[in-house]
């Protein structure tokens, strides 16, 4: 197995662990066992847990940026874009009742090294910025634009919350019901 393959397998196993059990559950020994390597090999690729956490969050943000860019490129209406956006959070639940990496890591922020927090902040900014752009396409007034930013933050928080509630009940139908209630209430397109 090449060094790049080993790094990718470590990242994949670490992401699954964090999304299922949180950042504090990451263990280099457990990752090494799962990947089939020695613990020293994990340390070779990621000298510290913070390095691994930052790499995970950075990759998650990059993947998110690619996904959001694909939604922009498709140029669908706001409702269709929002449906695809909420579906990506739903997909984590479908995948063994996992959480969005940002949501689960943000819940443990007091245990995060600065390099991980920096990447988590990038993910939040990416999502809030994209949502703001989506909901403010026709807004020209500066005051209304400021409100759009606040609304975008509220939407992001609401979707993360819907995912958390559904996960806690191990019931994806709850996520679907909550997201639909947001649509009916006018919070999301």
C-alpha positions as CSV (number, residue, x, y, z in Angstrom):
1,X,0.0,0.0,0.0
2,X,1.4,3.4,-1.0
3,X,1.9,6.2,1.5
4,X,-0.9,8.2,-0.2
5,X,-3.2,5.2,0.0
6,X,-2.4,4.8,3.7
7,X,-3.1,8.4,4.4
8,X,-6.4,8.2,2.6
9,X,-7.4,5.1,4.6
10,X,-6.5,6.8,7.8
11,X,-8.5,9.8,6.9
12,X,-11.5,7.7,5.9
13,X,-11.5,5.7,9.1
14,X,-11.0,8.8,11.2
15,X,-13.9,10.6,9.5
16,X,-16.2,7.7,10.1
17,X,-15.2,7.5,13.7
18,X,-15.7,11.2,14.3
19,X,-19.0,11.3,12.5
20,X,-20.2,8.4,14.5
21,X,-18.7,9.0,18.0
22,X,-17.0,12.4,18.0
23,X,-13.5,13.8,18.0
24,X,-12.7,12.7,21.5
25,X,-13.3,9.1,20.3
26,X,-10.4,9.3,17.9
27,X,-7.6,6.9,18.9
28,X,-4.5,6.5,16.8
29,X,-4.2,2.9,18.1
30,X,-7.8,2.1,17.1
31,X,-7.3,3.8,13.7
32,X,-4.1,1.8,13.1
33,X,-5.9,-1.4,13.9
34,X,-8.8,-0.6,11.6
35,X,-6.5,0.3,8.7
36,X,-4.1,-2.6,9.4
37,X,-1.0,-0.6,10.1
38,X,1.1,0.2,13.2
39,X,0.2,3.2,15.4
40,X,3.6,4.8,14.4
41,X,2.4,4.9,10.8
42,X,-0.6,7.0,11.8
43,X,1.8,9.4,13.6
44,X,4.0,9.5,10.5
45,X,1.1,10.9,8.5
46,X,-0.5,12.9,11.3
47,X,2.0,13.8,14.1
48,X,-0.8,14.9,16.4
49,X,-4.5,14.4,16.9
50,X,-4.8,18.1,16.1
51,X,-3.1,17.6,12.7
52,X,-5.5,14.8,11.9
53,X,-8.5,16.7,13.1
54,X,-7.5,19.8,11.0
55,X,-6.9,17.6,7.9
56,X,-10.3,16.1,8.3
57,X,-12.1,19.4,8.8
58,X,-10.1,20.9,5.9
59,X,-11.0,18.0,3.6
60,X,-14.7,18.3,4.7
61,X,-14.7,22.0,3.9
62,X,-13.1,21.4,0.5
63,X,-15.6,18.7,-0.3
64,X,-18.4,21.0,0.8
65,X,-17.1,23.8,-1.4
66,X,-17.1,21.4,-4.4
67,X,-20.6,20.3,-3.6
68,X,-21.9,23.8,-3.2
69,X,-20.2,24.9,-6.4
70,X,-21.9,22.1,-8.2
71,X,-25.3,23.5,-7.0
72,X,-24.3,26.9,-8.2
73,X,-23.3,25.6,-11.6
74,X,-26.5,23.7,-12.1
75,X,-28.4,27.1,-11.6
76,X,-31.6,25.6,-10.3
77,X,-34.3,27.6,-8.4
78,X,-33.7,28.3,-4.7
79,X,-36.1,25.6,-3.6
80,X,-34.3,22.9,-5.6
81,X,-30.9,24.1,-4.4
82,X,-32.1,24.1,-0.8
83,X,-33.6,20.6,-1.2
84,X,-30.2,19.3,-2.5
85,X,-28.5,21.2,0.4
86,X,-30.6,19.6,3.1
87,X,-30.3,16.2,1.4
88,X,-26.5,16.2,2.0
89,X,-27.1,16.5,5.7
90,X,-29.8,13.8,5.4
91,X,-27.2,11.5,3.7
92,X,-25.0,11.5,6.8
93,X,-28.0,10.2,8.8
94,X,-28.6,7.5,6.2
95,X,-25.0,6.5,6.5
96,X,-25.2,4.7,9.9
97,X,-26.9,7.6,11.7
98,X,-23.8,9.8,11.4
99,X,-23.6,13.5,12.0
100,X,-22.2,16.3,9.8
101,X,-18.5,16.4,10.7
102,X,-18.8,20.1,11.5
103,X,-21.7,19.6,13.9
104,X,-20.2,16.9,15.9
105,X,-16.8,18.5,16.1
106,X,-18.3,21.9,16.9
107,X,-20.1,20.3,19.9
108,X,-16.7,19.4,21.2
109,X,-15.1,22.8,20.5
110,X,-13.6,23.2,24.0
111,X,-11.4,20.1,23.3
112,X,-10.3,21.3,19.8
113,X,-6.8,22.6,19.0
114,X,-6.7,26.0,17.3
115,X,-5.9,24.5,13.9
116,X,-9.0,22.4,14.0
117,X,-11.2,25.3,15.1
118,X,-9.8,27.4,12.2
119,X,-11.0,24.7,9.7
120,X,-14.4,24.4,11.5
121,X,-14.8,28.2,11.2
122,X,-14.1,28.0,7.5
123,X,-16.8,25.3,7.0
124,X,-19.4,27.4,8.8
125,X,-18.4,30.5,6.9
126,X,-18.6,28.6,3.6
127,X,-22.1,27.3,4.4
128,X,-23.5,30.5,5.8
129,X,-22.0,32.5,2.8
130,X,-23.6,30.1,0.3
131,X,-27.0,30.2,2.0
132,X,-26.8,34.0,2.2
133,X,-26.2,34.1,-1.6
134,X,-29.0,31.7,-2.2
135,X,-31.6,33.6,-0.2
136,X,-30.5,37.1,-1.3
137,X,-30.4,36.8,-5.1
138,X,-33.0,39.5,-5.6
139,X,-32.0,41.7,-2.6
140,X,-30.5,45.1,-3.3
141,X,-31.0,47.0,-0.1
142,X,-28.0,46.9,2.3
143,X,-30.3,46.5,5.4
144,X,-32.0,43.5,3.8
145,X,-28.6,42.0,2.9
146,X,-27.6,42.2,6.6
147,X,-30.8,40.4,7.5
148,X,-30.1,37.8,4.8
149,X,-26.8,37.0,6.5
150,X,-28.5,36.5,9.9
151,X,-31.2,34.4,8.2
152,X,-28.5,32.3,6.6
153,X,-26.9,31.6,9.9
154,X,-30.3,30.7,11.3
155,X,-30.9,28.3,8.5
156,X,-27.5,26.6,8.9
157,X,-28.1,26.3,12.7
158,X,-31.6,24.9,12.1
159,X,-30.5,22.2,9.7
160,X,-27.7,21.2,12.0
161,X,-30.2,21.0,14.8
162,X,-32.7,19.0,12.8
163,X,-29.9,16.5,12.1
164,X,-29.0,16.3,15.7
165,X,-32.6,15.7,16.9
166,X,-33.1,13.0,14.3
167,X,-29.8,11.3,15.2
168,X,-30.7,11.3,18.9
169,X,-33.9,9.5,18.1
170,X,-32.2,7.3,15.4
171,X,-35.1,8.3,13.2
172,X,-34.5,9.9,9.8
173,X,-38.2,10.6,9.5
174,X,-37.8,13.2,12.2
175,X,-35.2,15.0,10.1
176,X,-37.6,15.0,7.1
177,X,-40.5,16.3,9.2
178,X,-38.4,19.1,10.7
179,X,-37.0,20.2,7.4
180,X,-40.5,20.2,5.9
181,X,-41.8,22.3,8.8
182,X,-39.0,24.8,8.1
183,X,-40.2,25.0,4.5
184,X,-43.8,25.4,5.5
185,X,-42.9,28.1,8.0
186,X,-40.9,30.0,5.4
187,X,-37.5,29.6,7.1
188,X,-36.1,27.9,4.0
189,X,-37.1,28.1,0.4
